[in-house]
Amino acid sequence: MANHKSAAKRAKQTIVKTERNRFFKARIKNVTKAVLVAIEANDKETATTAMKEANKYLHHCVSKNILKKATAARKVSRLQVKVNAL
């Protein structure tokens, strides 16, 4: 346990940020999986719609400092290549 006020505050902030990041990262996995499921089903229309949602959300996470810009761009690029291959 923390021995002084600032250490206690940092511990509380870490708990809050960890919970927040867990929510965002779970959502990232969900939107990515939605695109991949649509690709598996060979449904171009659904894949395109899911891709738009994934692109929007991944870049939203960049603005919230959950992901780095290059990481989001890489994930979007890899998904887009798969969607375009349909």
C-alpha positions as CSV (number, residue, x, y, z in Angstrom):
1,M,0.0,0.0,0.0
2,A,1.1,3.6,-0.6
3,N,3.0,5.3,2.2
4,H,2.2,8.9,1.2
5,K,-0.5,11.0,-0.4
6,S,0.9,11.2,-3.9
7,A,1.6,7.5,-4.1
8,A,-2.0,6.8,-3.0
9,K,-3.3,9.2,-5.7
10,R,-1.2,7.5,-8.4
11,A,-2.5,4.1,-7.3
12,K,-6.1,5.3,-7.6
13,Q,-5.4,6.9,-11.0
14,T,-3.8,3.7,-12.3
15,I,-6.9,1.7,-11.3
16,V,-9.2,4.1,-13.2
17,K,-7.0,4.2,-16.3
18,T,-6.6,0.4,-16.4
19,E,-10.4,0.0,-16.3
20,R,-10.9,2.6,-19.0
21,N,-8.2,1.0,-21.2
22,R,-9.8,-2.4,-20.8
23,F,-13.1,-1.1,-22.1
24,F,-11.5,0.5,-25.1
25,K,-9.3,-2.4,-26.0
26,A,-12.2,-4.9,-25.7
27,R,-14.2,-2.7,-28.1
28,I,-11.3,-2.6,-30.5
29,K,-11.2,-6.4,-30.6
30,N,-15.0,-6.5,-31.1
31,V,-15.1,-4.1,-34.1
32,T,-12.1,-5.9,-35.6
33,K,-13.8,-9.2,-35.2
34,A,-17.0,-7.9,-36.8
35,V,-15.0,-7.1,-40.0
36,L,-13.2,-10.5,-40.0
37,V,-16.5,-12.4,-39.5
38,A,-18.1,-10.6,-42.4
39,I,-15.0,-11.4,-44.5
40,E,-15.3,-15.1,-43.6
41,A,-18.9,-15.0,-44.7
42,N,-17.9,-13.4,-48.0
43,D,-20.4,-10.6,-47.4
44,K,-18.8,-7.6,-49.0
45,E,-21.6,-5.2,-48.0
46,T,-21.5,-6.1,-44.3
47,A,-17.7,-6.1,-44.4
48,T,-17.6,-2.6,-45.9
49,T,-20.0,-1.3,-43.3
50,A,-18.1,-3.0,-40.5
51,M,-14.8,-1.6,-41.9
52,K,-16.1,1.9,-41.8
53,E,-17.1,1.5,-38.1
54,A,-13.7,-0.1,-37.3
55,N,-11.8,2.7,-39.0
56,K,-13.8,5.3,-37.2
57,Y,-13.4,3.7,-33.8
58,L,-9.7,2.9,-34.2
59,H,-8.9,6.5,-35.0
60,H,-11.2,7.6,-32.1
61,C,-8.9,5.5,-29.8
62,V,-5.9,7.4,-31.2
63,S,-7.5,10.7,-30.1
64,K,-8.0,9.2,-26.6
65,N,-4.4,8.0,-26.4
66,I,-5.4,4.4,-26.2
67,L,-3.6,3.5,-29.4
68,K,-0.7,5.1,-31.2
69,K,-1.4,6.6,-34.6
70,A,0.8,4.1,-36.5
71,T,-0.8,1.1,-34.7
72,A,-4.3,2.2,-35.7
73,A,-3.1,2.9,-39.3
74,R,-1.6,-0.6,-39.5
75,K,-4.7,-2.3,-38.2
76,V,-6.9,-0.4,-40.6
77,S,-4.6,-1.1,-43.5
78,R,-4.5,-4.8,-42.9
79,L,-8.3,-5.0,-42.5
80,Q,-8.9,-2.9,-45.6
81,V,-6.6,-5.2,-47.7
82,K,-8.7,-8.1,-46.7
83,V,-12.0,-6.3,-47.4
84,N,-10.7,-5.2,-50.8
85,A,-9.8,-8.8,-51.7
86,L,-13.5,-9.9,-51.5
